[in-house]
Amino acid sequence: MDDENLILVVDLEATCWQDKIISTGRLQTVDEMEIIEFGCVLAQTDGTLIDFKSFMVRPVKHPLLSDFCTQLTTITQNDVDAAPLYLDVVEQIDHWLTNYNLIAWGSWGNYDRKQLDAERLRYGWSPIFAKSPHLNLKKMWRKGRVNARRGGLQNALKFHNLPFVGTEHRGIDDAINIAKLLPFIDFETVE
């Protein structure tokens, strides 16, 4: 295995509401949302999957999932009730990645980076991978593709005649599908 080109693809799912947060009436922001799933895929930049794992997280600020959130993600109240708390999950992720040397971590857009920043501010802690450079894989994939203005994950996969496999808006499934696009991204400028 080539240890020099490993990237961690991360797709987060978080507490969410259709319009406003039911308990407060405020609009949802990353500051109000809490991670409920880390979908993580360890891959080489050529798209070769090395390992993947879903880490469920029990929310504290808004412990009851909205019906909208459950319908969107398929993550149930039982799933999060049985999950460890954020700091324990961070420890599990750090342990899982102990033997790997990442060049970066990436996500499809910047939401995941912003949500991790919000969690770091909330808890004073984030996974070690978050100290690595973040790659906006969506932006990198779109670079130079005139016909790729609609850069959603489904459209990017269709652009390459690749099927979406799994459940949309499930962190682990989204991360695996994002990793399929790695061979079509130029990583030459990443060190």
N, C-alpha and C positions, 0 to 999 in steps of 0.2 A: 504494500500500500504506500502511495506517495504522501508522506506526511506534510509536504510543503504546499499543498493546494487544497486543504480542507476548509470548508465553509459550513457554518451552521445556519440552516434555513429555519426561521422561526415564524410561526403564525400563531397569534394570540387570539383567544376568545375572551370576552369580558362581559360583565353584567351590562344589560342594555334594556332600553324601553322603547316603545314605538314612538312616543312623542316626548312626554316629560316624565321625570322620575315620579313614580306614584306617591312615594312617601313624603316628598318635599315639594313637588310641583315645579321644580327647576328643570331646565334643559340639561341633557346629559353632556358631560365633558369627560375627558380622560381623568380629570381630578375626581370626578364622582364615580366613574366606572372602576371595577376591580377585575383583575385577571381571574378567569375561572378555568382556563386551559392554556398550557404551553404546548403547542405542537412543534416538535423539534426534529429536524432531519439533518444528520451529519452526512455530507456528501463531498465528493471531489468536484472541482470546478467543471469537469467534463460531464457531470451529471451522475456519476457512479455513486449509488447509495451505499454508505458504510453502515449506518445504523439509524434508527428512528424511534421516537418515544413520545407518548402523550403523558403530560403531567397535569392532573386535575388539581384545582386549588379551591379551597373553601373561602368564599367571600365573608368579610366581617362587617364592613360598613353597611352594605345592603345584602344581608344573608339570604333573603328570599328572592329567587329568580322570578322575573316577570314571565307571564305566559308568552309574550313576544320573544323573549330571549330563548326560552325553551323551544319554541317553534322554529326560530331561526337557526339555532345551533344544534338542536337535538340533545343538548346537555340537560339532564333532569335535576330536580331538587335533590333526589337521592344521590346522584353522582357527586354533587358539591358537598352535601352533608357528610358524606363518607370520606371526603378528600382532606389531606393535610392543609394546614395554614400556609400562607405565602412564604414565610421565612423557612419553614421546613421543606417546602418544594424547592426553593432556591438552593438549599443544601443538597437535595437529591440531584438537581441538575448539575451543580458543581462537581459532585462525586462522579456522576455519569461521564462527564467530559474530562476528568482528571488526566487520562492518558493520551489526549489528543491535542495537537498544536494547531489551533485555528488561525487562518490568515485574516478572517473577518467573520461577521455574522450578517445575515441579510434577511430582508423581509420584502413583501410585495407592497411597496409604498412606505410612508413614514409613520403610519398609525402605530405600529408595533413599537417603534423606537420611542415615540411620545408616551405611550402607555407605560413602558418600562421606566421612563424618566419620572412619571407621576408616581409609580409604585416606589421608586427609590426615594423620592421626597417623602412619601407617606411613611415608609418603614426604615429609611436610612440604610437600605441594603438592596443590592440587586445581584443577579447572577454574575459570576466572573466573566462570562462571555460578553456581557454588556460593556466591558472595558475595551474590547476589541473594536476595530473600526466597523461602523454600520454601513451596509450597502443597500441602497434603494434599488432592489432588483427590478422593479417595475420600470423605473426611469432608465436603468442601464439597458434593459431589454428593448425599450422603445427607441433608443438612440439609433439614428440612421434608418429607421423604418417609416417611410412616408405613409404607408397604408396602415400603420399601427397606432393611429391617434386614439382609438378606443383601447386603452391599455389594461382593461380588466383581465383577470386571470383566465376566465373562460375564453375571451376573445384571443388572448395570446396563445392558448393551447390550440384553438381552432386554426390560427394562423399557420401553425406547424402540423396540422392534421393529427393532433394528439387528443385523445379523449380525456375528459375529467373523470377520474375514478374516485369513488367514495361519496361522502356527503359534503356538499358545499357548506361553508361556514362551520366546519369542524376543524379545529386547529391542526390536528395531525394529518387529515386528508388534504387540506389546503397546502400544508407544507410539503407533502409528498408531491403534489401536482406542481407546485412552484419549482421544486428540484428538477422536474422533467425539462424545465426551460433553461437550466444552467448551461447546456451545451450551445445555446444560441445567444449567450451573453459574452461580451468581450471582457475578460478579466486581466488583460495585459497590463493595465495601469494600476492594478491592486498589488500591493506589496505585503 
